[in-house]
Amino acid sequence: MYPYALIDLHCDTLAALTPDTRTLMEALHDPARRGEAAAALAEQIQSTNTLDLPGRHFSLSALPEEVRWCQCCAIFVPDGLTQEEAVAYYDLHQRNFRRQMEALSEKVLPCRTAGDIESAWAMGKTAAILTVENGSALAGRLDRVETLAQDGVRMMTLTWNGENELGSGNVTDHGLSPFGREAVRELERAGIIADISHLNDRGFDGFLSVAQKPFAASHSNARSVCGHRRNLTDGQITEMVRRDCLIGLNYSQDFLRTGDRPAVLDDLWRHVERFLELGAEHCLALGSDADGTDVPPGLDCPEKFAGLYRYFLGRGLSPALAEGILWKNALEFFRKQLI
């Protein structure tokens, strides 16, 4: 038996490159080919249904029929783009999301609220929520927060790995910028959930000083289990529990275990145990990072994602706790925050 539903807080499938788009991206670095390559890249992106390609970690056609699914689909904006390029990159993928929602409308519906998610499920369709990975999509302008809100964006990471106008990611050591502090307030005003995955520790501390609403770490694990700096410290987890936040378990090999050995499902379980020890039973969810990272063989397709329910029961979790992690915690958080 599958659970009633599964909500995944983060995948990169929407903007994941095909071999053709990778070739075109490389061509953008050649001044002589840039214009032609940019036009071809835009055409390729706007004609490929990345959310329904075979062989991906996430694919609409591969979802188990018995599972009511909600997928948060990130527009990933790479570090290192100019402000103009970041806006153009976001706009291109935002249009592509809308196009795919229309092209695949028999399978999926774009959603903005918990009520929308439940309506999609009642129709037997997958619910899709648009998110953004990297606040560089704002191009340093507060008015773009409202633009993203009107586009249907419901959650945004402040940074990716590097530095942008809002602050610093986990490979840099600066904190939240003055613009970042303003942007957090504007995100809260516009009803976009602030996502602190990728933000470094100094930035997290600065974020806490300005955030007034519950926030998310859409795809982050426990640093006391795996010492990667992308993961959350025990103190950060405890503070997120205190603030009624949401934390999505990340399936990335590098964030599951320390050392060179391949990750296995039991490594994910060790993170679950630590989160539960820290009181996060009502905050814990799934944030696969599908199609944006290397994942264990036991977590490389939708059927295996859904199989986590049986795995958690086998590990001794109650059905209520297992369902909370798979969908109930996220749905309740969305019910309160996505107005």
Secondary structure by P-SEA (a helix, b strand, c coil): ccccbbbbccccccccccaaaaaaaaaccccccaaaaaaaaaaaaacccccccccccccccccccccbbbbbccccccccccaaaaaaaaaaaaaaaaaaaaaacccbbbbccaaaaaaaaaacbbbbbbbbcccccccccaaaaaaaaaaccccccccccccccccccccccccccaaaaaaaaaaaaacbbbbcccccaaaaaaaaacccccccccbbbbcccccccccccaaaaaaaaaabbbbbbbccccccccccccccaaaaaaaaaaaaaacccccbbbbccccccccccccccaaaaaaaaaaaaaacccaaaaaaaacaaaaaaaaaccc
